[in-house]
Amino acid sequence: MGEFDLDLQAVEDKLDGTDGGDARIVLDILDGTTDDEEWLELIDQGAVLVLNVEGDVNELAAGFAREIRDMEGELVHFRGFLIVAPPGVMVDTDRLN
């Protein structure tokens, strides 16, 4: 069997800070009572939002949706919920087709 040249230190260095320990999902209700800046702050902190939409999603998300898209985050409306993901977190909708 051949010898493997594994640089485990390099692998550990790449993994440092990516263990998901700070990752969080915030469940809440999107009904217009929460300030748009609060949603943006949560996304800036790396949180994924799962918001139960109570009303017109376009009206309720108008104050933060463009900024989320501009920062390359994602917004997906699915079955009465708005999922808002920060940059670098992909919402995979492929299985819905």
MODELLER restraints for C-alpha pairs under 7 A, 6 or more apart:
rsr = mdl.restraints
at = mdl.atoms
rsr.add(forms.Gaussian(group=physical.xy_distance, feature=features.Distance(at['CA:23:A'], at['CA:46:A']), mean=6.77, stdev=0.5))
rsr.add(forms.Gaussian(group=physical.xy_distance, feature=features.Distance(at['CA:23:A'], at['CA:47:A']), mean=6.39, stdev=0.5))
rsr.add(forms.Gaussian(group=physical.xy_distance, feature=features.Distance(at['CA:24:A'], at['CA:47:A']), mean=5.19, stdev=0.5))
rsr.add(forms.Gaussian(group=physical.xy_distance, feature=features.Distance(at['CA:24:A'], at['CA:48:A']), mean=6.48, stdev=0.5))
rsr.add(forms.Gaussian(group=physical.xy_distance, feature=features.Distance(at['CA:25:A'], at['CA:47:A']), mean=5.61, stdev=0.5))
rsr.add(forms.Gaussian(group=physical.xy_distance, feature=features.Distance(at['CA:25:A'], at['CA:48:A']), mean=4.72, stdev=0.5))
rsr.add(forms.Gaussian(group=physical.xy_distance, feature=features.Distance(at['CA:25:A'], at['CA:49:A']), mean=5.85, stdev=0.5))
rsr.add(forms.Gaussian(group=physical.xy_distance, feature=features.Distance(at['CA:26:A'], at['CA:47:A']), mean=6.62, stdev=0.5))
rsr.add(forms.Gaussian(group=physical.xy_distance, feature=features.Distance(at['CA:26:A'], at['CA:48:A']), mean=6.08, stdev=0.5))
rsr.add(forms.Gaussian(group=physical.xy_distance, feature=features.Distance(at['CA:26:A'], at['CA:49:A']), mean=4.84, stdev=0.5))
rsr.add(forms.Gaussian(group=physical.xy_distance, feature=features.Distance(at['CA:26:A'], at['CA:50:A']), mean=6.10, stdev=0.5))
rsr.add(forms.Gaussian(group=physical.xy_distance, feature=features.Distance(at['CA:27:A'], at['CA:49:A']), mean=6.11, stdev=0.5))
rsr.add(forms.Gaussian(group=physical.xy_distance, feature=features.Distance(at['CA:27:A'], at['CA:50:A']), mean=4.94, stdev=0.5))
rsr.add(forms.Gaussian(group=physical.xy_distance, feature=features.Distance(at['CA:27:A'], at['CA:51:A']), mean=5.90, stdev=0.5))
rsr.add(forms.Gaussian(group=physical.xy_distance, feature=features.Distance(at['CA:28:A'], at['CA:50:A']), mean=6.47, stdev=0.5))
rsr.add(forms.Gaussian(group=physical.xy_distance, feature=features.Distance(at['CA:28:A'], at['CA:51:A']), mean=4.93, stdev=0.5))
rsr.add(forms.Gaussian(group=physical.xy_distance, feature=features.Distance(at['CA:28:A'], at['CA:52:A']), mean=6.36, stdev=0.5))
rsr.add(forms.Gaussian(group=physical.xy_distance, feature=features.Distance(at['CA:29:A'], at['CA:51:A']), mean=4.96, stdev=0.5))
rsr.add(forms.Gaussian(group=physical.xy_distance, feature=features.Distance(at['CA:29:A'], at['CA:52:A']), mean=4.62, stdev=0.5))
rsr.add(forms.Gaussian(group=physical.xy_distance, feature=features.Distance(at['CA:29:A'], at['CA:53:A']), mean=6.13, stdev=0.5))
rsr.add(forms.Gaussian(group=physical.xy_distance, feature=features.Distance(at['CA:30:A'], at['CA:51:A']), mean=5.50, stdev=0.5))
rsr.add(forms.Gaussian(group=physical.xy_distance, feature=features.Distance(at['CA:30:A'], at['CA:52:A']), mean=5.75, stdev=0.5))
rsr.add(forms.Gaussian(group=physical.xy_distance, feature=features.Distance(at['CA:30:A'], at['CA:53:A']), mean=4.85, stdev=0.5))
rsr.add(forms.Gaussian(group=physical.xy_distance, feature=features.Distance(at['CA:30:A'], at['CA:54:A']), mean=6.05, stdev=0.5))
rsr.add(forms.Gaussian(group=physical.xy_distance, feature=features.Distance(at['CA:30:A'], at['CA:60:A']), mean=6.81, stdev=0.5))
rsr.add(forms.Gaussian(group=physical.xy_distance, feature=features.Distance(at['CA:31:A'], at['CA:53:A']), mean=6.36, stdev=0.5))
rsr.add(forms.Gaussian(group=physical.xy_distance, feature=features.Distance(at['CA:31:A'], at['CA:54:A']), mean=5.06, stdev=0.5))
rsr.add(forms.Gaussian(group=physical.xy_distance, feature=features.Distance(at['CA:31:A'], at['CA:55:A']), mean=6.43, stdev=0.5))
rsr.add(forms.Gaussian(group=physical.xy_distance, feature=features.Distance(at['CA:31:A'], at['CA:60:A']), mean=6.63, stdev=0.5))
rsr.add(forms.Gaussian(group=physical.xy_distance, feature=features.Distance(at['CA:32:A'], at['CA:60:A']), mean=5.79, stdev=0.5))
rsr.add(forms.Gaussian(group=physical.xy_distance, feature=features.Distance(at['CA:36:A'], at['CA:63:A']), mean=5.78, stdev=0.5))
rsr.add(forms.Gaussian(group=physical.xy_distance, feature=features.Distance(at['CA:36:A'], at['CA:64:A']), mean=5.68, stdev=0.5))
rsr.add(forms.Gaussian(group=physical.xy_distance, feature=features.Distance(at['CA:40:A'], at['CA:64:A']), mean=6.68, stdev=0.5))
rsr.add(forms.Gaussian(group=physical.xy_distance, feature=features.Distance(at['CA:43:A'], at['CA:85:A']), mean=6.94, stdev=0.5))
rsr.add(forms.Gaussian(group=physical.xy_distance, feature=features.Distance(at['CA:43:A'], at['CA:86:A']), mean=5.26, stdev=0.5))
rsr.add(forms.Gaussian(group=physical.xy_distance, feature=features.Distance(at['CA:44:A'], at['CA:86:A']), mean=6.99, stdev=0.5))
rsr.add(forms.Gaussian(group=physical.xy_distance, feature=features.Distance(at['CA:46:A'], at['CA:86:A']), mean=5.69, stdev=0.5))
rsr.add(forms.Gaussian(group=physical.xy_distance, feature=features.Distance(at['CA:47:A'], at['CA:86:A']), mean=6.76, stdev=0.5))
rsr.add(forms.Gaussian(group=physical.xy_distance, feature=features.Distance(at['CA:48:A'], at['CA:84:A']), mean=5.76, stdev=0.5))
rsr.add(forms.Gaussian(group=physical.xy_distance, feature=features.Distance(at['CA:48:A'], at['CA:85:A']), mean=4.72, stdev=0.5))
rsr.add(forms.Gaussian(group=physical.xy_distance, feature=features.Distance(at['CA:48:A'], at['CA:86:A']), mean=6.46, stdev=0.5))
rsr.add(forms.Gaussian(group=physical.xy_distance, feature=features.Distance(at['CA:49:A'], at['CA:83:A']), mean=5.59, stdev=0.5))
rsr.add(forms.Gaussian(group=physical.xy_distance, feature=features.Distance(at['CA:49:A'], at['CA:84:A']), mean=4.93, stdev=0.5))
rsr.add(forms.Gaussian(group=physical.xy_distance, feature=features.Distance(at['CA:49:A'], at['CA:85:A']), mean=6.49, stdev=0.5))
rsr.add(forms.Gaussian(group=physical.xy_distance, feature=features.Distance(at['CA:50:A'], at['CA:81:A']), mean=6.49, stdev=0.5))
rsr.add(forms.Gaussian(group=physical.xy_distance, feature=features.Distance(at['CA:50:A'], at['CA:82:A']), mean=5.88, stdev=0.5))
rsr.add(forms.Gaussian(group=physical.xy_distance, feature=features.Distance(at['CA:50:A'], at['CA:83:A']), mean=4.66, stdev=0.5))
rsr.add(forms.Gaussian(group=physical.xy_distance, feature=features.Distance(at['CA:50:A'], at['CA:84:A']), mean=6.57, stdev=0.5))
rsr.add(forms.Gaussian(group=physical.xy_distance, feature=features.Distance(at['CA:51:A'], at['CA:81:A']), mean=5.31, stdev=0.5))
rsr.add(forms.Gaussian(group=physical.xy_distance, feature=features.Distance(at['CA:51:A'], at['CA:82:A']), mean=5.04, stdev=0.5))
rsr.add(forms.Gaussian(group=physical.xy_distance, feature=features.Distance(at['CA:51:A'], at['CA:83:A']), mean=6.32, stdev=0.5))
rsr.add(forms.Gaussian(group=physical.xy_distance, feature=features.Distance(at['CA:52:A'], at['CA:80:A']), mean=6.11, stdev=0.5))
rsr.add(forms.Gaussian(group=physical.xy_distance, feature=features.Distance(at['CA:52:A'], at['CA:81:A']), mean=4.53, stdev=0.5))
rsr.add(forms.Gaussian(group=physical.xy_distance, feature=features.Distance(at['CA:52:A'], at['CA:82:A']), mean=6.51, stdev=0.5))
rsr.add(forms.Gaussian(group=physical.xy_distance, feature=features.Distance(at['CA:53:A'], at['CA:80:A']), mean=5.61, stdev=0.5))
rsr.add(forms.Gaussian(group=physical.xy_distance, feature=features.Distance(at['CA:53:A'], at['CA:81:A']), mean=5.44, stdev=0.5))
rsr.add(forms.Gaussian(group=physical.xy_distance, feature=features.Distance(at['CA:53:A'], at['CA:82:A']), mean=6.55, stdev=0.5))
rsr.add(forms.Gaussian(group=physical.xy_distance, feature=features.Distance(at['CA:68:A'], at['CA:74:A']), mean=6.79, stdev=0.5))
rsr.add(forms.Gaussian(group=physical.xy_distance, feature=features.Distance(at['CA:71:A'], at['CA:87:A']), mean=6.57, stdev=0.5))
rsr.add(forms.Gaussian(group=physical.xy_distance, feature=features.Distance(at['CA:72:A'], at['CA:87:A']), mean=5.20, stdev=0.5))
rsr.add(forms.Gaussian(group=physical.xy_distance, feature=features.Distance(at['CA:73:A'], at['CA:85:A']), mean=5.50, stdev=0.5))
rsr.add(forms.Gaussian(group=physical.xy_distance, feature=features.Distance(at['CA:73:A'], at['CA:86:A']), mean=4.50, stdev=0.5))
rsr.add(forms.Gaussian(group=physical.xy_distance, feature=features.Distance(at['CA:73:A'], at['CA:87:A']), mean=4.24, stdev=0.5))
rsr.add(forms.Gaussian(group=physical.xy_distance, feature=features.Distance(at['CA:74:A'], at['CA:84:A']), mean=5.64, stdev=0.5))
rsr.add(forms.Gaussian(group=physical.xy_distance, feature=features.Distance(at['CA:74:A'], at['CA:85:A']), mean=5.03, stdev=0.5))
rsr.add(forms.Gaussian(group=physical.xy_distance, feature=features.Distance(at['CA:74:A'], at['CA:86:A']), mean=6.60, stdev=0.5))
rsr.add(forms.Gaussian(group=physical.xy_distance, feature=features.Distance(at['CA:74:A'], at['CA:91:A']), mean=6.95, stdev=0.5))
rsr.add(forms.Gaussian(group=physical.xy_distance, feature=features.Distance(at['CA:75:A'], at['CA:82:A']), mean=6.72, stdev=0.5))
rsr.add(forms.Gaussian(group=physical.xy_distance, feature=features.Distance(at['CA:75:A'], at['CA:83:A']), mean=5.63, stdev=0.5))
rsr.add(forms.Gaussian(group=physical.xy_distance, feature=features.Distance(at['CA:75:A'], at['CA:84:A']), mean=4.59, stdev=0.5))
rsr.add(forms.Gaussian(group=physical.xy_distance, feature=features.Distance(at['CA:75:A'], at['CA:85:A']), mean=6.52, stdev=0.5))
rsr.add(forms.Gaussian(group=physical.xy_distance, feature=features.Distance(at['CA:76:A'], at['CA:82:A']), mean=5.64, stdev=0.5))
rsr.add(forms.Gaussian(group=physical.xy_distance, feature=features.Distance(at['CA:76:A'], at['CA:83:A']), mean=5.13, stdev=0.5))
rsr.add(forms.Gaussian(group=physical.xy_distance, feature=features.Distance(at['CA:76:A'], at['CA:84:A']), mean=6.63, stdev=0.5))
rsr.add(forms.Gaussian(group=physical.xy_distance, feature=features.Distance(at['CA:77:A'], at['CA:83:A']), mean=6.32, stdev=0.5))
